[in-house]
Amino acid sequence: MVGGPSKPRSYAQRHFNSVRGAKGTLSTSELHYDDGDHYDGPPPSNVSFTKKKKSREDDYQVDRNDLNNFEIDDQQGVEMSHSLPVPEQVKTDAAIHDQQLSQEDESRTAFKKNRRISMILFATAVLAFIAVIAFLVAFLTRGRSGSSRANPLAGKAPDVNPLIWDSVYGLIETYTPHHKLDTPDSPQARAANFMARQVQDAKIEVPITRDYADAFEFVQEYVLATLYYSTDGPNWKSQLRFMDKELGDDVCQWNIKPGDAEANGVFVELVTSSKFHEKVVVAGELSAGPNGHVIAGGVDSVLGVQCNDAGEITSLLMPDNNLKGDLPPELGLLEALEHVSLYKNKLTGSIPEGFQYLNDLVTFVVEDNEMTGSIPEYVNEQWTNLELLSLAYNNFSGELPSFLGMEKLTQVALNHNSFSGEVNVFDSTPLLEVLLLNNNQFDGSFYHELLETIPVNMLDVSHNKLTGKIPADFYDVEVFSAHNNLFTGHVPPILWDDYEYKIRFLSLHSNPNMEGQIPHNIGQLTNLAKLDLGGIGLTGDIPASLNHLAKLEYLFLNDNDFDDTQDFPYLADAGKLKELSLRNCNIADSIPHWLGEWDTNLVYLDLSHNALTGDIPTNLHNLEELRFLLLSHNLLDGPVPDSLKTLENLNMVTVDHNEGMASTSVGNICDDDGPSDLEFLLADCAVTCPCCERCCKPNDDACGEQASPNINEGYHRFGYEFAEDLKFEILPGDAAGQQDSSN
């Protein structure tokens, strides 16, 4: 080789792939230059090739003058020169080169494959790491979604340590939306601050986990604190030891028991009610509710909080304790809660959606409050253990949900609300014994199948807009009240003479579309304590078998169309009567003397608007409990007997519109030593009456109508409550004018 020792050769020096180009010139695009890389560009300008005539060796020759001048700088700038190899060497070199190319290609392919795998694995690892970080962030910040906390200390009280607040907040926001915790005056924020103070005072510790199973004691105390602030706790009648810092975190002691010093004046003792309400207890001085059965639950009940052996709250009994405000949804976190009784408070708002998680609920009583809304749809799926439901005396409305699945229900009290729609939703309540739907806006046909599918013993659908006929089955219901509706048809016949029917209370009055007669064998209903068939268009005679009702205490047959000139019904054996109304019954007879021979139970006697003749019996003075004596619009003679002045409880007397009493007097009933409770006495103007505030002129038929105990003048018929033995007790004082639950 010219010019010195041989230098390392690049691929361009070692091999030229001789391929014929156009016009016998080697194509520049076929020239390969390789020193680890391929060169696909044009050849160096100082290289030229000349095609020689083919020799015997069939080879190409390069002009040596040009070849001697052939110099190519490699990447290191080394000057190289070379002469063309012989054909055999070219073939050998080509084979070696092809093998090298194949190996290099395989190496590059393997490298690229490994690099792709590495990149995929790396990307997978990065994505997994990001996912883990995202999960941790989501877990640690759950409950804060919706909006960011502009001020993380917005709800903190000034005396609360910020670090402790953040720790308490971090747990509680799992259960309460943070916008409530960030509002300083909200019940939730106030409860959270209470919990923070408990932590500051080393009374409790913040759980390290948000899992309810581990944090339930902390959460329970927070929930009760929220209830306290939501219902104006500082103004409760009894604090029930709520928020007592001396008790630490033991909320199971937030209660009072009979015998406790704080219990004096709150209740005397807990008594177990009977008959239908074996599982319900009422507090003595707190009195039973308007339905007589819905104050508390459990024979060992105390007022306030009760827990099970695991420390979980199972009962929350706070009747008549001046709770005011909405029930907080956080109460739904008390997963073990079985009994809730908040009777006779001032609660408002609706039943929270959060209560759907109270799956163990057995008793739920919010009777006699000011709550609104409808019954949640979730009750038939979530409250399947419920036995007693009382929403009575509130402002609830809407149609009833399905009670399908609530197979343990025994008592439902929805009375005195604004519920509407049909009542045929109780098919799947096989244990239902008490159903009170009165004083609502229900309509549609009466639910005949009800008495066939459930063992109801107390059914009150009065004061609605129900239609259809009364089924005969109701005689085997102990209490059936359907008055003030739009029922049609007759009073159902009594089919069996030798059967002891259960019915004790029957009220159908004020159904103007009914007709027919009183069943002649009504005396078979020997357990009847109250019978009210007033104002339902009855005709015919008043049956004599009524005298067989020895247990009868209340009888109302007023304002019917009985046949003219009825005799006074013989009721001499019904001496337990407390109220008797035969007003406007077409009776043309005298007042019987046996009335004055009854026991002294009679309180209300209304014989007005008939054709009674003769004198007022003097022996009526034996009716020592008599308060209302209504004899107006008759044909009575003579003065009011002097003997009646001994009736100390007499409160109201009407003798107006009795022509035969003209020019007589009311006797000495007006004397100073007369009835001390007498407040109203009404007579005709022709009758001497020194204590009458007003009198009735002849032909003034409207006079005196406004004096009825049912209308104006501040008088109303007594309301009656179901006592524990299903008797009916007179409400004392002003309550008589406020209740009309059975009349």
Buried (B, 14 or more C-beta within 10 A) or exposed (E): EEEEEEBEBBBBBBBBEBEEBEEEEBEEEBBEBBBEEEBEEEBBEEBBBEBEEEEEEEEBBBEEEEBEEBEBEBEEEBEBBBEBBEEEEBEEEEEEBEEEEEEEEEEEEEEEEEEEEEEEEEEEEEEEEEEEEEEEEEEEBEBBEEEEBEEBEBBBBEEBBEEBBBBBBBBBBBBBBBBBBBBEEBBBBBBBBBBBBBBBEEBBEBBEEBEBEEBBBBBBBBBBBBBBBBBBBEEBEBBBBBBEEEBBBBBBBBBBBBEEEBBEEBBEEBBBBEBBBEBBBBBEEBBBBBBBBBBBBBEEBBBBBBBEEEBBBBBBBBBBBBBBBBBBBBBBBBBBBBBBBBBBBBBBBBBBEBBBBBBBBBBBBBBBBBBBBBBBEBBBBBBBBBBBBBBBBBBBBBEBBBBEBBBBBBBBBBBBBBBBBBBBBBBBBEBBBBBBBBBBEBBBEBBBEBBEBBEBBBBBBBBBEBBBBBBBBBBBBBBBBBBBBBBBBBBBEBEEEEEEBBBBBBBBBBBEEBBBBBBBBBBBBEBBBBBBBBBBBBEBBBBEBBBBBEEBBBBBBBBBBBEEEBEBBEBEBBBBBBBBBBBBBBBBBBBBEBBBEBEEBBBBBBBBBBBBBBBBBEEBBBBBBBBBBBBBBBBBBBBBBBBBBBBBBBBBBBBBBBEBBEEBBBBBBBEEEBBEEBBBBBBBBBBEBEBBEBBBEEEEEEBBBEBBBBEEBEBBBBBBBBBBEBBBBBBEEEEBBEBBBBB
